[in-house]
Amino acid sequence: MRKAILTMLLAVVSSNAAAAWVELGSNNDSTYYADATSIRRDGDTVKMWSLLDFRKTRMFENLPYMSLKAQGEYDCKKEQLRVFSGTRQSEKMGEGSAVSSISEPSEWSAVAPGGIGQAFWKFACEKR
């Protein structure tokens, strides 16, 4: 179990070093980015790393964090998405220490029109 967690954390740290973040948009709370170099296609689904960089400090279980790095999985045919894995980071742009990790994939959900998820889904599914 420890080896699996260590492997995931090393993957997150190393993926940030090699990431080529492309800004997809922003709102009052955050700026959101995608890493085109991380896109992996398997049939109708795509996995891609994304980053939410928050304007103000957020809290998770009384621990502050400034950004959220997540590997999303996108079903291009069914227009669905889910968070596959990720970390809340103490610093902006995915830097600093991991405050918490997301290690279990979430349930699939429909892509909401006009939302951040749609921006990620569109970017992932249109990159070929």
N, C-alpha and C positions, 0 to 999 in steps of 0.2 A: 504493500500500500504506500509506504513512504517513497519507494522508488518511483511509483506512478506519479505521485504528487510532485516530486523533485523533477521528473522528466517534463511534466506539464509546465512548471514554473520556468525551467530552462528554455523551453520552447517559446514561452511568452516573452521572456527577456531577450532572447536572440531574435525573435521576430520583430521586436521594436527596433533593434539596431539596424536591421536590413529593410525596414518598412519604407515605402515611398508613399507617404500620405498625400492624398488628393482631397482638397476641400470640396465637399458636396453642398454645403449650405450652413446656415446658422439660424438661430432664433434668439429670444431674449435670455435663454438659459445656457445655451451651449453652441459650439461650432462642431460640426461633424465631418469626419474624414473616412475615406476608404483606402485600402492598400491594394492597388491593382496587381502588384506582383504576387500577392497571396492567393489570387483566385485559382480555385481548383474545381474543375467541372467533372461531373459523373452523371452522364445521361441528362435528365432534366433538372438535376440539382447542382447547385454551386455552393462552395464554401469560400468565405472571404473574411479577412480581418477588418474591423472597423474601430473607430475611436470617437468617443464623445469627450470633448474638452470643455469642462464647465467654467462659467464665468465666476461663480462663487463656490466656496467650499461646501461640499455636501457631507452628510453623515450617514454611516452604516454601522449599526450596533455601537454607537458612541465613538466611532473612529472616523476621522476626517479623510476625505478623498477629493481629488480635483479632476480626475479623468477616469473613464471606463473604456477598457479595451476588450473587445469581444469578437469571437469567431462566429459569424452568422452562417446559417445554412438557408439557402433560398431555393424554393421550388418554382422554377421559371414557368412551367406549364400550368400549375394550379394557383399561381400567384399567392404563395404562402411563404412564411419565414419563421425561423426560430433561432434562439441563441443557443449555440452549441457548447461554447465554453468562454471563459473570460476572467478578467481581474479588474478590481477597483484599485486605482493607483493613487499614491499619496501626492504626486506632483502632476503638473499639467503635461499634456501631450504624451501620456503613457509612461512618464518617467517616475523615478522614486521607487518606493517599496510597495509591494502588493498588500493592500489593506484586507482584501478578501478575494476569494476566487469562486467562480461559477464552474462547477465541474460536471453537472448533469444537464443534458440538453432539455430545453423547455419544450412545452407542447407547441405544435404547429399552430399558427394563427394567420388569418387572412391579412394581406397587405392593405393597410388603411390608406385611402387616397389622400395625397397631399402631406403625408407625415414623413418623419425621418426614415421610418422603415421602407417607405416607397422609394425614397432616394437611394437607399442601400440596395434594395431589390433591383431597381432599374439599372443601377451601375453594374451590379454583379451579373445580371442576366443579359445585358446588352454587350458586355465585353466578351469578345470571342477570339 
